[in-house]
Amino acid sequence: MNAQENAPDLHSTDLGVEVEAPMLPLPTADMDGDALFRLGMMYSAGSGGCPMDRVSAHMIFNLAAMKGSIEARVYRREMSEEMERDEIAEAQRAARRYIDAGVVSLAA
């Protein structure tokens, strides 16, 4: 599951009981560029409860860059050099969905 898919994930425990897996950290409307950058770093490194996911990291770096994070611009560019064109396109579409849904506001 990547950051653009925020539906809860159910899995079985050793006792056969289905429980809801913890939700992934996702961008929110109150996050500034720095907070989004830190979240992107979590996805790029696979830390803080986030899976390593280049598409999600690129998407979040894109949102952070739009909110003024210089570091996010650098990391997004570096990450783009390691990604396939279709992965970059997917990340850009996902960022647009967050913006269109109002989950991430670009107003400073």
C-alpha positions, 0 to 999 in steps of 0.5 A: 500500500502506498501513500496515495491509497489510504484505505485501512488494511485488514490482516489476520493475527496468529490467533486468527482474529482480523485486525485493522493494520495501522494507517500509514502516515499521510499528507494533511492540510495542516502540514507545511513544506518542512513537515511534508519534506520530513514525511517524504524522507520517511517514505524514501527511506522506509522509516517511521512506519512508512514502507520504502516507496519511491512513488509516494516519496516523490509525490510528497516531495512534490507537495512539499516543494509546492509549499516552499521546501527547497530540500524537497525540490532537491530530493524530488529531482534526485529521486526522479533520476532513479525512477521510470517515467511511468512512476514519475507520472503516477506520482504527479497524478497522485499529488494532483489528486491530493491537491484537487481533493483539498487534502493538501492546500497550497495556500501558504 
